């Protein structure tokens, strides 16, 4: 099912990190340590694969026909949405979910932690595309810690002389046995905006379950979330901080068929998007010289 571009040229960066390029001149990082393996695309600082050594299945879902093209996002893994979530508020010609996921990033730090995990820090480059869509001064970094858990720390620093507002998300695709047979806890009694129902607002009663297209933005969502997957005999726990929104999405059959990079046949059944975010009225205002850090961490638990 999973297909990751094969390396043409590679170089060892040290600390168990190898950088390579594919035939489209895109750069990737391959990481292996005592705890897990991971693959990261430097376009978009995009974590494509994370699999603990003891896991029978990958934790992240990656489409078998994802696009590996300059300026296009990769379907699967953990795309970054920044500095807005969804469509741009005033100009629909700008990249949906922001430009961070299609801009080149650079690796600025690697480190092996005392517990054997690998910590990487990446910084988004200031391209003409980025400057055109966000003209004021900022620094945007992502720290990735690869170990028995996967920890992502999205860091925005305001270098301008005025406040600005951002929307953001880790648009994470999780691998599941069958989306119709899983359920998610941690969203109970939250207000959500339902895109499928024309953004109508409602309250979540009980666990989230799936039998059709599902696209909801849960507001004021700060609790741990758990994907219960009896088919894989595991739970995926999502712990987060400074994230006040959760987005849950599955396209179902008809919508998946309209997305050319969604995979073959019923591949969509093997994923659920559960996103740590700040969106809508949970968008974040950052004041001059302040830094905002949103964190999301993923771990596996066995089913008792």
The 8 nearest C-alpha neighbors of each residue, nearest first, counted from 0:
[[1, 63, 2, 62, 61, 266, 262, 263],
 [2, 0, 63, 61, 62, 3, 60, 64],
 [1, 3, 63, 0, 4, 64, 62, 61],
 [4, 2, 5, 1, 63, 47, 65, 38],
 [3, 5, 21, 6, 2, 67, 22, 20],
 [4, 6, 21, 3, 7, 20, 22, 19],
 [7, 5, 21, 20, 19, 8, 9, 4],
 [6, 8, 21, 20, 22, 5, 9, 19],
 [9, 7, 19, 20, 6, 10, 21, 18],
 [8, 10, 19, 18, 20, 6, 7, 17],
 [9, 11, 18, 17, 19, 12, 8, 16],
 [10, 12, 17, 13, 16, 18, 9, 15],
 [13, 11, 16, 17, 10, 18, 14, 15],
 [12, 14, 15, 16, 11, 17, 109, 110],
 [13, 15, 16, 111, 110, 109, 12, 117],
 [14, 16, 13, 31, 30, 32, 17, 12],
 [17, 15, 30, 12, 13, 14, 29, 11],
 [18, 16, 11, 29, 12, 28, 10, 30],
 [19, 17, 28, 10, 9, 27, 11, 29],
 [20, 18, 9, 8, 27, 6, 26, 10],
 [19, 21, 26, 25, 6, 8, 24, 7],
 [22, 20, 6, 24, 7, 23, 25, 5],
 [21, 23, 24, 7, 20, 25, 6, 4],
 [24, 22, 21, 25, 68, 67, 69, 20],
 [25, 23, 21, 22, 20, 26, 69, 68],
 [24, 26, 20, 23, 21, 27, 69, 42],
 [27, 25, 20, 41, 19, 40, 24, 21],
 [26, 28, 40, 19, 39, 41, 18, 20],
 [29, 27, 18, 39, 17, 38, 40, 30],
 [28, 30, 38, 17, 16, 37, 18, 39],
 [31, 29, 16, 37, 36, 15, 38, 28],
 [32, 30, 36, 15, 35, 37, 29, 16],
 [31, 33, 34, 35, 15, 36, 116, 30],
 [34, 32, 35, 115, 31, 52, 116, 146],
 [33, 35, 146, 147, 32, 52, 51, 116],
 [36, 34, 51, 52, 50, 146, 32, 31],
 [35, 37, 31, 50, 30, 49, 51, 32],
 [38, 36, 49, 48, 30, 29, 50, 31],
 [37, 39, 29, 48, 47, 28, 46, 30],
 [40, 38, 46, 28, 45, 47, 27, 41],
 [41, 39, 27, 45, 42, 44, 26, 28],
 [42, 40, 44, 104, 27, 26, 43, 103],
 [43, 41, 103, 40, 102, 44, 101, 104],
 [100, 42, 44, 45, 101, 102, 99, 41],
 [45, 43, 41, 42, 40, 104, 46, 39],
 [44, 46, 43, 40, 39, 78, 77, 47],
 [47, 45, 39, 77, 76, 48, 38, 40],
 [48, 46, 76, 38, 39, 45, 77, 75],
 [49, 47, 37, 38, 46, 59, 76, 50],
 [50, 48, 37, 36, 58, 59, 57, 51],
 [49, 51, 57, 35, 36, 58, 52, 54],
 [50, 52, 35, 54, 53, 34, 147, 36],
 [51, 53, 35, 34, 54, 50, 36, 33],
 [52, 54, 51, 55, 34, 35, 50, 147],
 [55, 53, 51, 56, 52, 50, 57, 58],
 [54, 56, 53, 57, 52, 231, 50, 51],
 [57, 55, 54, 58, 50, 231, 174, 59],
 [58, 56, 50, 59, 49, 174, 54, 55],
 [57, 59, 174, 50, 173, 49, 56, 60],
 [58, 60, 173, 174, 76, 57, 172, 48],
 [61, 59, 174, 173, 172, 75, 76, 270],
 [62, 60, 75, 76, 1, 74, 63, 59],
 [61, 63, 262, 65, 64, 75, 261, 74],
 [62, 64, 1, 0, 262, 2, 65, 61],
 [65, 63, 262, 62, 260, 66, 261, 2],
 [64, 66, 62, 74, 260, 73, 63, 67],
 [67, 65, 73, 68, 64, 260, 74, 71],
 [68, 66, 73, 65, 69, 23, 71, 4],
 [67, 69, 71, 66, 70, 23, 25, 72],
 [70, 68, 71, 67, 25, 101, 23, 42],
 [69, 71, 101, 68, 72, 102, 42, 100],
 [72, 70, 68, 69, 101, 73, 66, 67],
 [71, 73, 101, 100, 74, 70, 66, 78],
 [72, 74, 66, 65, 75, 67, 71, 78],
 [75, 73, 65, 62, 61, 72, 260, 261],
 [76, 74, 61, 172, 60, 62, 73, 77],
 [75, 77, 47, 172, 59, 61, 46, 60],
 [76, 78, 171, 46, 170, 45, 169, 172],
 [79, 77, 170, 45, 100, 169, 76, 80],
 [80, 78, 169, 100, 168, 170, 81, 77],
 [79, 81, 96, 168, 167, 97, 84, 169],
 [82, 80, 167, 97, 83, 99, 166, 96],
 [81, 83, 165, 166, 97, 167, 80, 84],
 [82, 84, 166, 81, 97, 96, 165, 167],
 [83, 85, 96, 166, 167, 80, 278, 81],
 [86, 84, 96, 95, 83, 87, 97, 80],
 [85, 87, 95, 96, 88, 91, 84, 94],
 [86, 88, 90, 89, 91, 93, 83, 95],
 [87, 89, 86, 90, 91, 83, 85, 84],
 [90, 88, 87, 91, 86, 93, 92, 83],
 [91, 89, 92, 87, 93, 88, 86, 94],
 [90, 92, 93, 87, 86, 89, 88, 94],
 [93, 91, 90, 94, 87, 95, 86, 89],
 [92, 94, 91, 90, 87, 95, 132, 97],
 [93, 95, 97, 98, 96, 92, 87, 86],
 [96, 94, 86, 97, 85, 93, 87, 84],
 [97, 95, 84, 85, 80, 83, 86, 81],
 [98, 96, 81, 83, 94, 95, 82, 80],
 [97, 99, 100, 101, 94, 102, 81, 129],
 [100, 98, 102, 101, 81, 43, 97, 79],
 [43, 99, 101, 79, 98, 102, 78, 72],
 [100, 102, 70, 43, 99, 98, 72, 71],
 [101, 103, 43, 99, 42, 100, 98, 104],
 [104, 102, 42, 41, 43, 124, 123, 101],
 [105, 103, 123, 41, 124, 122, 42, 44],
 [104, 106, 121, 122, 107, 123, 41, 124],
 [105, 107, 121, 108, 120, 122, 104, 119],
 [106, 108, 121, 120, 105, 122, 109, 119],
 [109, 107, 120, 119, 106, 110, 121, 118],
 [110, 108, 119, 118, 120, 14, 111, 117],
 [111, 109, 118, 117, 112, 14, 119, 108],
 [110, 112, 117, 116, 115, 14, 118, 113],
 [113, 111, 116, 115, 114, 117, 110, 118],
 [112, 114, 115, 111, 116, 117, 110, 118],
 [113, 115, 112, 116, 111, 146, 117, 34],
 [116, 114, 112, 113, 111, 33, 117, 32],
 [115, 117, 146, 112, 145, 114, 111, 144],
 [118, 116, 111, 145, 144, 110, 112, 119],
 [119, 117, 144, 110, 143, 109, 111, 145],
 [118, 120, 109, 143, 108, 142, 144, 121],
 [119, 121, 142, 108, 141, 107, 106, 143],
 [120, 122, 106, 141, 105, 107, 140, 104],
 [123, 121, 140, 105, 104, 139, 124, 141],
 [122, 124, 104, 139, 140, 105, 103, 125],
 [123, 125, 104, 126, 103, 122, 105, 102],
 [126, 124, 129, 130, 123, 127, 128, 102],
 [125, 127, 129, 128, 124, 130, 102, 103],
 [126, 128, 130, 129, 131, 125, 132, 124],
 [129, 127, 131, 126, 130, 132, 98, 102],
 [128, 130, 126, 132, 127, 131, 125, 133],
 [131, 129, 134, 127, 133, 132, 128, 126],
 [132, 130, 128, 129, 133, 127, 134, 126],
 [131, 133, 129, 130, 134, 128, 93, 98],
 [134, 132, 130, 131, 135, 129, 136, 82],
 [133, 135, 130, 131, 132, 136, 129, 137],
 [136, 134, 133, 159, 137, 158, 130, 157],
 [135, 137, 159, 158, 157, 134, 138, 133],
 [138, 136, 158, 157, 156, 139, 135, 159],
 [137, 139, 156, 155, 140, 157, 158, 136],
 [140, 138, 155, 154, 123, 122, 156, 137],
 [141, 139, 122, 154, 121, 153, 123, 138],
 [140, 142, 153, 121, 152, 120, 154, 122],
 [141, 143, 120, 152, 119, 151, 121, 144],
 [144, 142, 151, 119, 118, 150, 145, 120],
 [143, 145, 118, 150, 117, 149, 119, 146],
 [146, 144, 149, 117, 116, 143, 118, 148],
 [147, 145, 116, 148, 34, 35, 149, 144],
 [146, 148, 34, 51, 35, 149, 145, 298],
 [147, 149, 298, 146, 297, 150, 145, 296],
 [148, 150, 145, 297, 296, 144, 146, 151],
 [149, 151, 296, 144, 143, 295, 148, 297],
 [152, 150, 143, 295, 294, 142, 296, 153],
 [151, 153, 294, 142, 141, 293, 154, 292],
 [152, 154, 141, 293, 292, 140, 294, 151],
 [155, 153, 292, 140, 139, 291, 141, 152],
 [156, 154, 139, 291, 290, 138, 292, 157],
 [157, 155, 290, 138, 137, 289, 158, 291],
 [156, 158, 137, 288, 287, 159, 289, 285],
 [159, 157, 137, 136, 288, 287, 156, 160],
 [160, 158, 136, 157, 161, 287, 135, 137],
 [159, 161, 287, 158, 162, 288, 157, 286],
 [160, 162, 159, 287, 286, 163, 157, 158],
 [163, 161, 286, 285, 287, 284, 164, 160],
 [164, 162, 285, 284, 161, 286, 165, 157],
 [163, 165, 284, 283, 285, 282, 162, 166],
 [166, 164, 82, 283, 83, 282, 167, 284],
 [165, 167, 83, 282, 278, 84, 82, 277],
 [168, 166, 81, 80, 277, 276, 84, 83],
 [169, 167, 276, 80, 275, 170, 79, 274],
 [168, 170, 79, 274, 275, 171, 77, 78],
 [171, 169, 274, 78, 77, 168, 79, 172],
 [172, 170, 77, 272, 274, 169, 273, 76],
 [171, 173, 272, 76, 60, 75, 271, 59],
 [174, 172, 59, 60, 271, 270, 58, 272],
 [173, 175, 60, 270, 59, 58, 269, 57],
 [176, 174, 269, 270, 177, 173, 178, 228],
 [175, 177, 230, 269, 231, 178, 228, 174],
 [178, 176, 269, 268, 179, 180, 175, 181],
 [177, 179, 268, 180, 181, 269, 175, 270],
 [178, 180, 209, 177, 210, 181, 208, 268],
 [181, 179, 178, 177, 182, 228, 230, 229],
 [182, 180, 228, 178, 227, 179, 177, 208],
 [181, 183, 208, 227, 207, 226, 206, 184],
 [184, 182, 226, 207, 206, 225, 227, 185],
 [185, 183, 206, 225, 186, 224, 207, 182],
 [184, 186, 224, 187, 223, 222, 225, 183],
 [187, 185, 184, 189, 188, 203, 206, 220],
 [186, 188, 203, 205, 189, 204, 185, 206],
 [189, 187, 203, 202, 204, 186, 190, 205],
 [190, 188, 202, 203, 187, 186, 191, 217],
 [191, 189, 202, 201, 217, 218, 203, 188],
 [192, 190, 217, 216, 200, 201, 218, 215],
 [191, 193, 200, 198, 216, 215, 199, 194],
 [194, 192, 198, 215, 199, 196, 195, 214],
 [193, 195, 198, 197, 196, 214, 215, 192],
 [194, 196, 193, 197, 214, 213, 198, 212],
 [197, 195, 194, 193, 198, 199, 192, 200],
 [196, 198, 194, 199, 195, 193, 192, 200],
 [199, 197, 194, 193, 192, 196, 200, 195],
 [198, 200, 193, 197, 192, 196, 201, 194],
 [201, 199, 192, 191, 193, 198, 190, 202],
 [200, 202, 191, 190, 199, 203, 192, 193],
 [203, 201, 190, 189, 188, 191, 204, 200],
 [202, 204, 188, 187, 189, 205, 190, 186],
 [205, 203, 187, 188, 202, 206, 207, 189],
 [204, 206, 187, 203, 207, 188, 184, 186],
 [205, 207, 184, 183, 182, 187, 208, 204],
 [206, 208, 183, 182, 205, 184, 209, 186],
 [209, 207, 182, 206, 181, 183, 210, 179],
 [208, 210, 179, 211, 178, 207, 213, 182],
 [209, 211, 179, 208, 212, 251, 178, 213],
 [212, 210, 251, 209, 213, 250, 249, 252],
 [211, 213, 251, 250, 249, 214, 210, 195],
 [212, 214, 248, 249, 211, 215, 250, 195],
 [215, 213, 248, 194, 247, 195, 193, 249],
 [216, 214, 193, 247, 192, 246, 194, 191],
 [215, 217, 246, 192, 191, 245, 218, 193],
 [218, 216, 191, 245, 244, 190, 246, 220],
 [217, 219, 244, 220, 190, 191, 216, 243],
 [218, 220, 243, 244, 221, 217, 281, 189],
 [221, 219, 243, 244, 218, 245, 222, 217],
 [220, 222, 243, 219, 242, 223, 239, 244],
 [223, 221, 220, 185, 224, 238, 239, 186],
 [222, 224, 238, 237, 185, 225, 221, 239],
 [225, 223, 185, 237, 184, 236, 222, 238],
 [224, 226, 236, 184, 183, 235, 227, 237],
 [225, 227, 183, 235, 234, 182, 228, 236],
 [228, 226, 234, 182, 181, 183, 225, 229],
 [227, 229, 181, 230, 233, 231, 234, 232],
 [230, 228, 232, 231, 233, 227, 181, 302],
 [229, 231, 176, 232, 228, 177, 180, 233],
 [230, 232, 233, 229, 228, 176, 175, 56],
 [233, 231, 229, 302, 230, 228, 301, 234],
 [234, 232, 301, 302, 231, 228, 300, 229],
 [233, 235, 227, 300, 226, 299, 228, 301],
 [234, 236, 299, 226, 225, 298, 300, 237],
 [237, 235, 225, 298, 297, 224, 299, 234],
 [238, 236, 297, 224, 223, 296, 225, 239],
 [239, 237, 223, 296, 295, 236, 297, 224],
 [240, 238, 295, 294, 296, 242, 237, 223],
 [239, 241, 294, 242, 293, 295, 238, 221],
 [242, 240, 293, 243, 294, 292, 239, 221],
 [243, 241, 240, 276, 277, 244, 293, 275],
 [242, 244, 219, 220, 221, 277, 281, 241],
 [245, 243, 276, 218, 220, 277, 217, 219],
 [246, 244, 217, 275, 274, 276, 220, 216],
 [245, 247, 216, 274, 215, 273, 217, 248],
 [248, 246, 273, 215, 272, 214, 274, 245],
 [249, 247, 214, 272, 213, 271, 250, 246],
 [248, 250, 213, 271, 251, 212, 272, 214],
 [251, 249, 212, 254, 255, 248, 213, 252],
 [252, 250, 212, 211, 249, 255, 254, 253],
 [251, 253, 255, 254, 256, 250, 265, 267],
 [254, 252, 256, 255, 251, 257, 250, 212],
 [253, 255, 250, 257, 256, 252, 251, 258],
 [256, 254, 252, 258, 257, 250, 253, 251],
 [255, 257, 253, 254, 258, 252, 259, 261],
 [258, 256, 254, 255, 259, 253, 261, 252],
 [259, 257, 255, 261, 256, 260, 254, 262],
 [258, 260, 261, 257, 256, 262, 255, 64],
 [261, 259, 65, 64, 258, 262, 74, 66],
 [262, 260, 258, 259, 62, 255, 267, 74],
 [263, 261, 62, 63, 64, 266, 260, 264],
 [262, 264, 266, 265, 261, 63, 64, 267],
 [263, 265, 266, 262, 267, 256, 252, 261],
 [266, 264, 267, 268, 263, 252, 269, 262],
 [265, 267, 268, 263, 262, 269, 264, 261],
 [268, 266, 265, 269, 270, 255, 261, 251],
 [269, 267, 178, 266, 177, 265, 270, 251],
 [270, 268, 175, 177, 267, 176, 266, 174],
 [271, 269, 174, 175, 173, 268, 267, 60],
 [270, 272, 173, 249, 172, 273, 248, 178],
 [273, 271, 172, 248, 171, 247, 173, 274],
 [272, 274, 247, 246, 171, 271, 172, 248],
 [275, 273, 170, 246, 169, 245, 171, 276],
 [274, 276, 245, 169, 168, 242, 244, 295],
 [277, 275, 168, 244, 242, 167, 245, 274],
 [276, 278, 282, 244, 281, 167, 166, 243],
 [277, 279, 282, 281, 166, 276, 84, 280],
 [278, 280, 281, 282, 277, 166, 84, 218],
 [281, 279, 282, 278, 218, 277, 283, 219],
 [280, 282, 278, 277, 279, 243, 283, 244],
 [283, 281, 278, 166, 277, 280, 279, 165],
 [282, 284, 165, 164, 285, 281, 166, 277],
 [285, 283, 164, 163, 165, 286, 162, 282],
 [284, 286, 162, 163, 164, 289, 283, 157],
 [285, 287, 162, 289, 288, 157, 284, 161],
 [286, 288, 157, 160, 289, 161, 162, 159],
 [289, 287, 157, 158, 286, 156, 290, 159],
 [290, 288, 286, 287, 157, 156, 285, 291],
 [291, 289, 156, 155, 157, 292, 288, 154],
 [290, 292, 155, 154, 156, 293, 289, 285],
 [293, 291, 154, 153, 152, 155, 294, 290],
 [294, 292, 241, 153, 152, 242, 240, 154],
 [295, 293, 152, 240, 239, 151, 153, 292],
 [294, 296, 239, 151, 238, 150, 275, 240],
 [295, 297, 150, 238, 149, 237, 239, 151],
 [298, 296, 237, 149, 148, 236, 150, 238],
 [299, 297, 148, 236, 235, 300, 296, 149],
 [300, 298, 235, 234, 236, 233, 301, 297],
 [299, 301, 234, 233, 235, 302, 298, 236],
 [300, 302, 233, 234, 303, 232, 299, 235],
 [301, 303, 233, 232, 234, 300, 229, 227],
 [302, 301, 232, 233, 300, 234, 229, 227]]
